[in-house]
Amino acid sequence: LTWTAIPLPGTPALFSSPLCKHTTTGKAVGQEEQGRDAVSLRGGLSLSQAVRATPEAAPTMDDVIASINQRNDNVKSLTPQDVLTDLRAGNARFWTGKAARPDLTPMQRRALALGQAPKVAVLGCADSRVPIEIVFDQGPGDIFTLRVAGNVHGSHVAGSLDYAVHHLNIKLVVVLGHEGCGAVKAAQLAEADIKGEQPYLRDMLLGMKKDLKANSKDLDSIADPRARDREAVIANTRAQVHKILEDKAMRAKVKAGELLVVGGFYEISSGVVDLFEVVNPELLK
């Protein structure tokens, strides 16, 4: 597999919905030194960082709202590449043990109730070992998070992503698979075994099994268990990215450079997230 990195898109303002600009594709992912200071790129702040810019001596509610508005103005000026850079920076802080662990003050929480301006949408697995905000060292209000077993795309996920992209004007969507995904493992069982499961689980796993066959080489030929696990998870992730891009409106935004849709693999044992390009935007029809 060829791994290509991609950085972060801008977030709409707390009280307005900015239009998205163009993006380009980056190279090389997950480098600690690249990520460490990238969060400062063009002012890409988390909501918790925003209040640090307010006076230390008892900021007023107006101060907090003004600071968050400034953060949102900074974020909405970022490209999808910038947003991806910010995610890589946050993950680098996480896996090197230098996480900022953003949190909100009581005043920030009150201000956050006025509206949301997330930087990125992440479709991740429901697995309890994959806490998305923590893995990317982001705080409340920073990530529009969708979590479902196997990070599987479906009608409800599609509706949520439509809202994120077309109403919140999010410029980056990440489909995040992970090491040791139980749903991906179960989808590799014999069809007869899967058909013995409860109806909803059965249908989900049969759909994933079909996706694995269409998006991977012969998994049975991979002898190393960890390598096979990684290949299967990445194949499933690629399949879900392709499903997102089956939508004409999503494809049009990607072609116009207004949206970036990428895959990711989270290695639980190390904490590292590899982000990679699944579809070259220039080849989309």
VEXSERO-630745 format. One record per residue (C-alpha): x, y, z; residue in three letters. Coordinates in steps of 0.25 Angstrom, whole numbers. Example, Ala and Ser with C-alpha at 12.3 -4.5 7.8 and 13.67 -1.06 7.14 Angstrom:
<atom><x>49</x><y>-18</y><z>31</z><vexvex>ALA</vexvex></atom>
<atom><x>55</x><y>-4</y><z>29</z><vexvex>SER</vexvex></atom>
***
This chain:
<atom><x>0</x><y>0</y><z>0</z><vexvex>LEU</vexvex></atom>
<atom><x>4</x><y>14</y><z>-3</z><vexvex>THR</vexvex></atom>
<atom><x>2</x><y>23</y><z>9</z><vexvex>TRP</vexvex></atom>
<atom><x>0</x><y>38</y><z>6</z><vexvex>THR</vexvex></atom>
<atom><x>-3</x><y>48</y><z>17</z><vexvex>ALA</vexvex></atom>
<atom><x>-13</x><y>59</y><z>17</z><vexvex>ILE</vexvex></atom>
<atom><x>-15</x><y>71</y><z>27</z><vexvex>PRO</vexvex></atom>
<atom><x>-27</x><y>78</y><z>33</z><vexvex>LEU</vexvex></atom>
<atom><x>-39</x><y>86</y><z>27</z><vexvex>PRO</vexvex></atom>
<atom><x>-45</x><y>99</y><z>34</z><vexvex>GLY</vexvex></atom>
<atom><x>-57</x><y>99</y><z>43</z><vexvex>THR</vexvex></atom>
<atom><x>-69</x><y>108</y><z>41</z><vexvex>PRO</vexvex></atom>
<atom><x>-70</x><y>120</y><z>50</z><vexvex>ALA</vexvex></atom>
<atom><x>-79</x><y>118</y><z>63</z><vexvex>LEU</vexvex></atom>
<atom><x>-89</x><y>127</y><z>58</z><vexvex>PHE</vexvex></atom>
<atom><x>-88</x><y>126</y><z>43</z><vexvex>SER</vexvex></atom>
<atom><x>-86</x><y>115</y><z>32</z><vexvex>SER</vexvex></atom>
<atom><x>-73</x><y>119</y><z>23</z><vexvex>PRO</vexvex></atom>
<atom><x>-72</x><y>113</y><z>9</z><vexvex>LEU</vexvex></atom>
<atom><x>-60</x><y>104</y><z>7</z><vexvex>CYS</vexvex></atom>
<atom><x>-48</x><y>107</y><z>-2</z><vexvex>LYS</vexvex></atom>
<atom><x>-39</x><y>97</y><z>-10</z><vexvex>HIS</vexvex></atom>
<atom><x>-29</x><y>87</y><z>-4</z><vexvex>THR</vexvex></atom>
<atom><x>-17</x><y>79</y><z>-9</z><vexvex>THR</vexvex></atom>
<atom><x>-12</x><y>65</y><z>-5</z><vexvex>THR</vexvex></atom>
<atom><x>0</x><y>64</y><z>4</z><vexvex>GLY</vexvex></atom>
<atom><x>11</x><y>54</y><z>6</z><vexvex>LYS</vexvex></atom>
<atom><x>16</x><y>45</y><z>17</z><vexvex>ALA</vexvex></atom>
<atom><x>8</x><y>43</y><z>30</z><vexvex>VAL</vexvex></atom>
<atom><x>10</x><y>42</y><z>45</z><vexvex>GLY</vexvex></atom>
<atom><x>24</x><y>48</y><z>47</z><vexvex>GLN</vexvex></atom>
<atom><x>25</x><y>53</y><z>62</z><vexvex>GLU</vexvex></atom>
<atom><x>34</x><y>65</y><z>58</z><vexvex>GLU</vexvex></atom>
<atom><x>24</x><y>69</y><z>47</z><vexvex>GLN</vexvex></atom>
<atom><x>12</x><y>68</y><z>56</z><vexvex>GLY</vexvex></atom>
<atom><x>18</x><y>75</y><z>68</z><vexvex>ARG</vexvex></atom>
<atom><x>16</x><y>89</y><z>64</z><vexvex>ASP</vexvex></atom>
<atom><x>7</x><y>88</y><z>52</z><vexvex>ALA</vexvex></atom>
<atom><x>-5</x><y>91</y><z>61</z><vexvex>VAL</vexvex></atom>
<atom><x>-1</x><y>106</y><z>61</z><vexvex>SER</vexvex></atom>
<atom><x>-1</x><y>106</y><z>46</z><vexvex>LEU</vexvex></atom>
<atom><x>-10</x><y>118</y><z>42</z><vexvex>ARG</vexvex></atom>
<atom><x>-16</x><y>119</y><z>56</z><vexvex>GLY</vexvex></atom>
<atom><x>-23</x><y>105</y><z>56</z><vexvex>GLY</vexvex></atom>
<atom><x>-28</x><y>106</y><z>70</z><vexvex>LEU</vexvex></atom>
<atom><x>-36</x><y>96</y><z>79</z><vexvex>SER</vexvex></atom>
<atom><x>-48</x><y>103</y><z>86</z><vexvex>LEU</vexvex></atom>
<atom><x>-40</x><y>101</y><z>99</z><vexvex>SER</vexvex></atom>
<atom><x>-28</x><y>108</y><z>94</z><vexvex>GLN</vexvex></atom>
<atom><x>-36</x><y>119</y><z>90</z><vexvex>ALA</vexvex></atom>
<atom><x>-39</x><y>124</y><z>104</z><vexvex>VAL</vexvex></atom>
<atom><x>-24</x><y>124</y><z>107</z><vexvex>ARG</vexvex></atom>
<atom><x>-24</x><y>136</y><z>98</z><vexvex>ALA</vexvex></atom>
<atom><x>-33</x><y>144</y><z>107</z><vexvex>THR</vexvex></atom>
<atom><x>-28</x><y>152</y><z>119</z><vexvex>PRO</vexvex></atom>
<atom><x>-24</x><y>142</y><z>130</z><vexvex>GLU</vexvex></atom>
<atom><x>-31</x><y>151</y><z>141</z><vexvex>ALA</vexvex></atom>
<atom><x>-46</x><y>147</y><z>141</z><vexvex>ALA</vexvex></atom>
<atom><x>-50</x><y>148</y><z>126</z><vexvex>PRO</vexvex></atom>
<atom><x>-64</x><y>152</y><z>124</z><vexvex>THR</vexvex></atom>
<atom><x>-74</x><y>144</y><z>116</z><vexvex>MET</vexvex></atom>
<atom><x>-72</x><y>154</y><z>105</z><vexvex>ASP</vexvex></atom>
<atom><x>-57</x><y>151</y><z>105</z><vexvex>ASP</vexvex></atom>
<atom><x>-59</x><y>136</y><z>104</z><vexvex>VAL</vexvex></atom>
<atom><x>-69</x><y>138</y><z>92</z><vexvex>ILE</vexvex></atom>
<atom><x>-60</x><y>147</y><z>85</z><vexvex>ALA</vexvex></atom>
<atom><x>-48</x><y>138</y><z>87</z><vexvex>SER</vexvex></atom>
<atom><x>-56</x><y>126</y><z>82</z><vexvex>ILE</vexvex></atom>
<atom><x>-61</x><y>134</y><z>70</z><vexvex>ASN</vexvex></atom>
<atom><x>-47</x><y>138</y><z>67</z><vexvex>GLN</vexvex></atom>
<atom><x>-43</x><y>123</y><z>68</z><vexvex>ARG</vexvex></atom>
<atom><x>-54</x><y>120</y><z>58</z><vexvex>ASN</vexvex></atom>
<atom><x>-49</x><y>130</y><z>48</z><vexvex>ASP</vexvex></atom>
<atom><x>-35</x><y>125</y><z>49</z><vexvex>ASN</vexvex></atom>
<atom><x>-40</x><y>111</y><z>47</z><vexvex>VAL</vexvex></atom>
<atom><x>-49</x><y>114</y><z>35</z><vexvex>LYS</vexvex></atom>
<atom><x>-37</x><y>120</y><z>27</z><vexvex>SER</vexvex></atom>
<atom><x>-30</x><y>106</y><z>28</z><vexvex>LEU</vexvex></atom>
<atom><x>-30</x><y>97</y><z>16</z><vexvex>THR</vexvex></atom>
<atom><x>-33</x><y>82</y><z>17</z><vexvex>PRO</vexvex></atom>
<atom><x>-18</x><y>80</y><z>17</z><vexvex>GLN</vexvex></atom>
<atom><x>-16</x><y>89</y><z>29</z><vexvex>ASP</vexvex></atom>
<atom><x>-27</x><y>81</y><z>36</z><vexvex>VAL</vexvex></atom>
<atom><x>-20</x><y>68</y><z>34</z><vexvex>LEU</vexvex></atom>
<atom><x>-7</x><y>74</y><z>38</z><vexvex>THR</vexvex></atom>
<atom><x>-14</x><y>78</y><z>51</z><vexvex>ASP</vexvex></atom>
<atom><x>-20</x><y>64</y><z>53</z><vexvex>LEU</vexvex></atom>
<atom><x>-6</x><y>58</y><z>51</z><vexvex>ARG</vexvex></atom>
<atom><x>0</x><y>68</y><z>61</z><vexvex>ALA</vexvex></atom>
<atom><x>-10</x><y>64</y><z>71</z><vexvex>GLY</vexvex></atom>
<atom><x>-8</x><y>49</y><z>69</z><vexvex>ASN</vexvex></atom>
<atom><x>7</x><y>51</y><z>70</z><vexvex>ALA</vexvex></atom>
<atom><x>5</x><y>58</y><z>84</z><vexvex>ARG</vexvex></atom>
<atom><x>-4</x><y>46</y><z>88</z><vexvex>PHE</vexvex></atom>
<atom><x>6</x><y>35</y><z>85</z><vexvex>TRP</vexvex></atom>
<atom><x>18</x><y>42</y><z>90</z><vexvex>THR</vexvex></atom>
<atom><x>12</x><y>45</y><z>103</z><vexvex>GLY</vexvex></atom>
<atom><x>11</x><y>60</y><z>102</z><vexvex>LYS</vexvex></atom>
<atom><x>-4</x><y>61</y><z>100</z><vexvex>ALA</vexvex></atom>
<atom><x>-10</x><y>75</y><z>103</z><vexvex>ALA</vexvex></atom>
<atom><x>-24</x><y>68</y><z>107</z><vexvex>ARG</vexvex></atom>
<atom><x>-32</x><y>80</y><z>104</z><vexvex>PRO</vexvex></atom>
<atom><x>-44</x><y>83</y><z>113</z><vexvex>ASP</vexvex></atom>
<atom><x>-54</x><y>94</y><z>114</z><vexvex>LEU</vexvex></atom>
<atom><x>-56</x><y>104</y><z>125</z><vexvex>THR</vexvex></atom>
<atom><x>-70</x><y>106</y><z>130</z><vexvex>PRO</vexvex></atom>
<atom><x>-71</x><y>119</y><z>122</z><vexvex>MET</vexvex></atom>
<atom><x>-66</x><y>112</y><z>110</z><vexvex>GLN</vexvex></atom>
<atom><x>-77</x><y>101</y><z>111</z><vexvex>ARG</vexvex></atom>
<atom><x>-88</x><y>112</y><z>112</z><vexvex>ARG</vexvex></atom>
<atom><x>-82</x><y>118</y><z>99</z><vexvex>ALA</vexvex></atom>
<atom><x>-81</x><y>105</y><z>92</z><vexvex>LEU</vexvex></atom>
<atom><x>-96</x><y>103</y><z>95</z><vexvex>ALA</vexvex></atom>
<atom><x>-99</x><y>114</y><z>85</z><vexvex>LEU</vexvex></atom>
<atom><x>-94</x><y>106</y><z>73</z><vexvex>GLY</vexvex></atom>
<atom><x>-83</x><y>96</y><z>68</z><vexvex>GLN</vexvex></atom>
<atom><x>-72</x><y>98</y><z>58</z><vexvex>ALA</vexvex></atom>
<atom><x>-64</x><y>85</y><z>57</z><vexvex>PRO</vexvex></atom>
<atom><x>-52</x><y>84</y><z>49</z><vexvex>LYS</vexvex></atom>
<atom><x>-53</x><y>70</y><z>44</z><vexvex>VAL</vexvex></atom>
<atom><x>-63</x><y>59</y><z>43</z><vexvex>ALA</vexvex></atom>
<atom><x>-58</x><y>45</y><z>47</z><vexvex>VAL</vexvex></atom>
<atom><x>-65</x><y>32</y><z>44</z><vexvex>LEU</vexvex></atom>
<atom><x>-59</x><y>22</y><z>54</z><vexvex>GLY</vexvex></atom>
<atom><x>-62</x><y>9</y><z>61</z><vexvex>CYS</vexvex></atom>
<atom><x>-70</x><y>7</y><z>73</z><vexvex>ALA</vexvex></atom>
<atom><x>-59</x><y>0</y><z>80</z><vexvex>ASP</vexvex></atom>
<atom><x>-57</x><y>5</y><z>94</z><vexvex>SER</vexvex></atom>
<atom><x>-41</x><y>5</y><z>91</z><vexvex>ARG</vexvex></atom>
<atom><x>-43</x><y>16</y><z>80</z><vexvex>VAL</vexvex></atom>
<atom><x>-47</x><y>29</y><z>87</z><vexvex>PRO</vexvex></atom>
<atom><x>-46</x><y>38</y><z>75</z><vexvex>ILE</vexvex></atom>
<atom><x>-44</x><y>52</y><z>82</z><vexvex>GLU</vexvex></atom>
<atom><x>-33</x><y>46</y><z>91</z><vexvex>ILE</vexvex></atom>
<atom><x>-26</x><y>39</y><z>80</z><vexvex>VAL</vexvex></atom>
<atom><x>-25</x><y>52</y><z>72</z><vexvex>PHE</vexvex></atom>
<atom><x>-23</x><y>61</y><z>85</z><vexvex>ASP</vexvex></atom>
<atom><x>-35</x><y>69</y><z>82</z><vexvex>GLN</vexvex></atom>
<atom><x>-46</x><y>75</y><z>91</z><vexvex>GLY</vexvex></atom>
<atom><x>-61</x><y>77</y><z>92</z><vexvex>PRO</vexvex></atom>
<atom><x>-66</x><y>84</y><z>79</z><vexvex>GLY</vexvex></atom>
<atom><x>-54</x><y>80</y><z>71</z><vexvex>ASP</vexvex></atom>
<atom><x>-58</x><y>67</y><z>64</z><vexvex>ILE</vexvex></atom>
<atom><x>-72</x><y>63</y><z>58</z><vexvex>PHE</vexvex></atom>
<atom><x>-71</x><y>49</y><z>62</z><vexvex>THR</vexvex></atom>
<atom><x>-79</x><y>37</y><z>57</z><vexvex>LEU</vexvex></atom>
<atom><x>-76</x><y>23</y><z>63</z><vexvex>ARG</vexvex></atom>
<atom><x>-82</x><y>10</y><z>59</z><vexvex>VAL</vexvex></atom>
<atom><x>-76</x><y>-4</y><z>59</z><vexvex>ALA</vexvex></atom>
<atom><x>-66</x><y>-7</y><z>48</z><vexvex>GLY</vexvex></atom>
<atom><x>-67</x><y>8</y><z>44</z><vexvex>ASN</vexvex></atom>
<atom><x>-77</x><y>4</y><z>34</z><vexvex>VAL</vexvex></atom>
<atom><x>-84</x><y>14</y><z>25</z><vexvex>HIS</vexvex></atom>
<atom><x>-99</x><y>13</y><z>23</z><vexvex>GLY</vexvex></atom>
<atom><x>-112</x><y>22</y><z>22</z><vexvex>SER</vexvex></atom>
<atom><x>-111</x><y>28</y><z>36</z><vexvex>HIS</vexvex></atom>
<atom><x>-96</x><y>30</y><z>35</z><vexvex>VAL</vexvex></atom>
<atom><x>-99</x><y>36</y><z>21</z><vexvex>ALA</vexvex></atom>
<atom><x>-109</x><y>46</y><z>26</z><vexvex>GLY</vexvex></atom>
<atom><x>-100</x><y>50</y><z>38</z><vexvex>SER</vexvex></atom>
<atom><x>-88</x><y>53</y><z>28</z><vexvex>LEU</vexvex></atom>
<atom><x>-98</x><y>61</y><z>19</z><vexvex>ASP</vexvex></atom>
<atom><x>-101</x><y>70</y><z>31</z><vexvex>TYR</vexvex></atom>
<atom><x>-86</x><y>71</y><z>34</z><vexvex>ALA</vexvex></atom>
<atom><x>-82</x><y>74</y><z>20</z><vexvex>VAL</vexvex></atom>
<atom><x>-93</x><y>82</y><z>14</z><vexvex>HIS</vexvex></atom>
<atom><x>-98</x><y>90</y><z>27</z><vexvex>HIS</vexvex></atom>
<atom><x>-86</x><y>90</y><z>36</z><vexvex>LEU</vexvex></atom>
<atom><x>-77</x><y>92</y><z>24</z><vexvex>ASN</vexvex></atom>
<atom><x>-66</x><y>82</y><z>29</z><vexvex>ILE</vexvex></atom>
<atom><x>-55</x><y>81</y><z>19</z><vexvex>LYS</vexvex></atom>
<atom><x>-49</x><y>68</y><z>24</z><vexvex>LEU</vexvex></atom>
<atom><x>-55</x><y>54</y><z>26</z><vexvex>VAL</vexvex></atom>
<atom><x>-47</x><y>43</y><z>32</z><vexvex>VAL</vexvex></atom>
<atom><x>-51</x><y>28</y><z>32</z><vexvex>VAL</vexvex></atom>
<atom><x>-43</x><y>22</y><z>43</z><vexvex>LEU</vexvex></atom>
<atom><x>-41</x><y>7</y><z>45</z><vexvex>GLY</vexvex></atom>
<atom><x>-32</x><y>1</y><z>56</z><vexvex>HIS</vexvex></atom>
<atom><x>-24</x><y>-11</y><z>60</z><vexvex>GLU</vexvex></atom>
<atom><x>-31</x><y>-23</y><z>65</z><vexvex>GLY</vexvex></atom>
<atom><x>-45</x><y>-19</y><z>60</z><vexvex>CYS</vexvex></atom>
<atom><x>-55</x><y>-30</y><z>64</z><vexvex>GLY</vexvex></atom>
<atom><x>-65</x><y>-26</y><z>54</z><vexvex>ALA</vexvex></atom>
<atom><x>-54</x><y>-28</y><z>43</z><vexvex>VAL</vexvex></atom>
<atom><x>-50</x><y>-41</y><z>49</z><vexvex>LYS</vexvex></atom>
<atom><x>-64</x><y>-46</y><z>49</z><vexvex>ALA</vexvex></atom>
<atom><x>-66</x><y>-42</y><z>35</z><vexvex>ALA</vexvex></atom>
<atom><x>-55</x><y>-52</y><z>31</z><vexvex>GLN</vexvex></atom>
<atom><x>-63</x><y>-64</y><z>37</z><vexvex>LEU</vexvex></atom>
<atom><x>-70</x><y>-74</y><z>29</z><vexvex>ALA</vexvex></atom>
<atom><x>-83</x><y>-69</y><z>23</z><vexvex>GLU</vexvex></atom>
<atom><x>-90</x><y>-81</y><z>30</z><vexvex>ALA</vexvex></atom>
<atom><x>-85</x><y>-76</y><z>43</z><vexvex>ASP</vexvex></atom>
<atom><x>-89</x><y>-62</y><z>41</z><vexvex>ILE</vexvex></atom>
<atom><x>-103</x><y>-66</y><z>37</z><vexvex>LYS</vexvex></atom>
<atom><x>-105</x><y>-71</y><z>51</z><vexvex>GLY</vexvex></atom>
<atom><x>-104</x><y>-57</y><z>57</z><vexvex>GLU</vexvex></atom>
<atom><x>-115</x><y>-48</y><z>61</z><vexvex>GLN</vexvex></atom>
<atom><x>-121</x><y>-42</y><z>48</z><vexvex>PRO</vexvex></atom>
<atom><x>-116</x><y>-28</y><z>49</z><vexvex>TYR</vexvex></atom>
<atom><x>-102</x><y>-33</y><z>53</z><vexvex>LEU</vexvex></atom>
<atom><x>-103</x><y>-43</y><z>42</z><vexvex>ARG</vexvex></atom>
<atom><x>-106</x><y>-33</y><z>31</z><vexvex>ASP</vexvex></atom>
<atom><x>-95</x><y>-24</y><z>35</z><vexvex>MET</vexvex></atom>
<atom><x>-85</x><y>-35</y><z>35</z><vexvex>LEU</vexvex></atom>
<atom><x>-89</x><y>-41</y><z>22</z><vexvex>LEU</vexvex></atom>
<atom><x>-88</x><y>-27</y><z>16</z><vexvex>GLY</vexvex></atom>
<atom><x>-74</x><y>-25</y><z>21</z><vexvex>MET</vexvex></atom>
<atom><x>-70</x><y>-39</y><z>16</z><vexvex>LYS</vexvex></atom>
<atom><x>-74</x><y>-34</y><z>2</z><vexvex>LYS</vexvex></atom>
<atom><x>-66</x><y>-21</y><z>4</z><vexvex>ASP</vexvex></atom>
<atom><x>-54</x><y>-29</y><z>8</z><vexvex>LEU</vexvex></atom>
<atom><x>-54</x><y>-38</y><z>-4</z><vexvex>LYS</vexvex></atom>
<atom><x>-56</x><y>-26</y><z>-13</z><vexvex>ALA</vexvex></atom>
<atom><x>-45</x><y>-17</y><z>-7</z><vexvex>ASN</vexvex></atom>
<atom><x>-34</x><y>-26</y><z>-3</z><vexvex>SER</vexvex></atom>
<atom><x>-24</x><y>-37</y><z>-8</z><vexvex>LYS</vexvex></atom>
<atom><x>-26</x><y>-51</y><z>-4</z><vexvex>ASP</vexvex></atom>
<atom><x>-25</x><y>-49</y><z>11</z><vexvex>LEU</vexvex></atom>
<atom><x>-23</x><y>-64</y><z>13</z><vexvex>ASP</vexvex></atom>
<atom><x>-10</x><y>-63</y><z>6</z><vexvex>SER</vexvex></atom>
<atom><x>-4</x><y>-54</y><z>17</z><vexvex>ILE</vexvex></atom>
<atom><x>3</x><y>-63</y><z>27</z><vexvex>ALA</vexvex></atom>
<atom><x>6</x><y>-52</y><z>38</z><vexvex>ASP</vexvex></atom>
<atom><x>-6</x><y>-50</y><z>47</z><vexvex>PRO</vexvex></atom>
<atom><x>-3</x><y>-35</y><z>49</z><vexvex>ARG</vexvex></atom>
<atom><x>0</x><y>-32</y><z>35</z><vexvex>ALA</vexvex></atom>
<atom><x>-13</x><y>-39</y><z>31</z><vexvex>ARG</vexvex></atom>
<atom><x>-21</x><y>-32</y><z>42</z><vexvex>ASP</vexvex></atom>
<atom><x>-16</x><y>-18</y><z>36</z><vexvex>ARG</vexvex></atom>
<atom><x>-18</x><y>-22</y><z>22</z><vexvex>GLU</vexvex></atom>
<atom><x>-33</x><y>-26</y><z>25</z><vexvex>ALA</vexvex></atom>
<atom><x>-36</x><y>-13</y><z>33</z><vexvex>VAL</vexvex></atom>
<atom><x>-30</x><y>-4</y><z>22</z><vexvex>ILE</vexvex></atom>
<atom><x>-38</x><y>-12</y><z>12</z><vexvex>ALA</vexvex></atom>
<atom><x>-51</x><y>-9</y><z>20</z><vexvex>ASN</vexvex></atom>
<atom><x>-47</x><y>5</y><z>22</z><vexvex>THR</vexvex></atom>
<atom><x>-45</x><y>7</y><z>7</z><vexvex>ARG</vexvex></atom>
<atom><x>-58</x><y>1</y><z>4</z><vexvex>ALA</vexvex></atom>
<atom><x>-65</x><y>11</y><z>13</z><vexvex>GLN</vexvex></atom>
<atom><x>-58</x><y>23</y><z>7</z><vexvex>VAL</vexvex></atom>
<atom><x>-62</x><y>18</y><z>-7</z><vexvex>HIS</vexvex></atom>
<atom><x>-77</x><y>17</y><z>-2</z><vexvex>LYS</vexvex></atom>
<atom><x>-76</x><y>32</y><z>3</z><vexvex>ILE</vexvex></atom>
<atom><x>-71</x><y>36</y><z>-10</z><vexvex>LEU</vexvex></atom>
<atom><x>-82</x><y>29</y><z>-18</z><vexvex>GLU</vexvex></atom>
<atom><x>-91</x><y>41</y><z>-14</z><vexvex>ASP</vexvex></atom>
<atom><x>-90</x><y>51</y><z>-25</z><vexvex>LYS</vexvex></atom>
<atom><x>-91</x><y>63</y><z>-16</z><vexvex>ALA</vexvex></atom>
<atom><x>-79</x><y>58</y><z>-8</z><vexvex>MET</vexvex></atom>
<atom><x>-71</x><y>55</y><z>-21</z><vexvex>ARG</vexvex></atom>
<atom><x>-74</x><y>68</y><z>-27</z><vexvex>ALA</vexvex></atom>
<atom><x>-68</x><y>75</y><z>-14</z><vexvex>LYS</vexvex></atom>
<atom><x>-56</x><y>66</y><z>-15</z><vexvex>VAL</vexvex></atom>
<atom><x>-54</x><y>69</y><z>-29</z><vexvex>LYS</vexvex></atom>
<atom><x>-55</x><y>84</y><z>-27</z><vexvex>ALA</vexvex></atom>
<atom><x>-45</x><y>83</y><z>-16</z><vexvex>GLY</vexvex></atom>
<atom><x>-55</x><y>87</y><z>-5</z><vexvex>GLU</vexvex></atom>
<atom><x>-54</x><y>74</y><z>2</z><vexvex>LEU</vexvex></atom>
<atom><x>-44</x><y>63</y><z>5</z><vexvex>LEU</vexvex></atom>
<atom><x>-48</x><y>49</y><z>9</z><vexvex>VAL</vexvex></atom>
<atom><x>-37</x><y>40</y><z>14</z><vexvex>VAL</vexvex></atom>
<atom><x>-35</x><y>27</y><z>21</z><vexvex>GLY</vexvex></atom>
<atom><x>-28</x><y>24</y><z>34</z><vexvex>GLY</vexvex></atom>
<atom><x>-22</x><y>12</y><z>42</z><vexvex>PHE</vexvex></atom>
<atom><x>-20</x><y>14</y><z>57</z><vexvex>TYR</vexvex></atom>
<atom><x>-10</x><y>4</y><z>63</z><vexvex>GLU</vexvex></atom>
<atom><x>-15</x><y>2</y><z>78</z><vexvex>ILE</vexvex></atom>
<atom><x>-2</x><y>-4</y><z>82</z><vexvex>SER</vexvex></atom>
<atom><x>6</x><y>9</y><z>79</z><vexvex>SER</vexvex></atom>
<atom><x>-4</x><y>20</y><z>78</z><vexvex>GLY</vexvex></atom>
<atom><x>0</x><y>24</y><z>64</z><vexvex>VAL</vexvex></atom>
<atom><x>-10</x><y>27</y><z>54</z><vexvex>VAL</vexvex></atom>
<atom><x>-6</x><y>26</y><z>39</z><vexvex>ASP</vexvex></atom>
<atom><x>-15</x><y>34</y><z>30</z><vexvex>LEU</vexvex></atom>
<atom><x>-15</x><y>31</y><z>15</z><vexvex>PHE</vexvex></atom>
<atom><x>-21</x><y>35</y><z>2</z><vexvex>GLU</vexvex></atom>
<atom><x>-31</x><y>25</y><z>-4</z><vexvex>VAL</vexvex></atom>
<atom><x>-36</x><y>32</y><z>-16</z><vexvex>VAL</vexvex></atom>
<atom><x>-28</x><y>42</y><z>-24</z><vexvex>ASN</vexvex></atom>
<atom><x>-38</x><y>54</y><z>-26</z><vexvex>PRO</vexvex></atom>
<atom><x>-32</x><y>57</y><z>-40</z><vexvex>GLU</vexvex></atom>
<atom><x>-37</x><y>43</y><z>-44</z><vexvex>LEU</vexvex></atom>
<atom><x>-52</x><y>45</y><z>-39</z><vexvex>LEU</vexvex></atom>
<atom><x>-62</x><y>46</y><z>-50</z><vexvex>LYS</vexvex></atom>
***
